[in-house]
Amino acid sequence: MTEGVLMSIGLPGLILIVLILLIIFGPTKLPALGSALGQSLKEFKNSTKDLNDDDESKKSVDHQ
């Protein structure tokens, strides 16, 4: 689902988004925001992976 949204934006839309972000936050704060976003996404990914692992371990225990 997300891939479809990203593909429909296209290169001109992506450039426009980056320009708007540069205008709003300025070039000095943009790397810090990107880093914070990356760390948040990494933490979210790890949390969802842990939840999936817990669900799979519960299913294997239930089947025994």
Secondary structure as GFF3:
##gff-version 3
##sequence-region A 1 64
A	DSSP	alpha_helix	2	63	.	.	.	ID=ss1
###
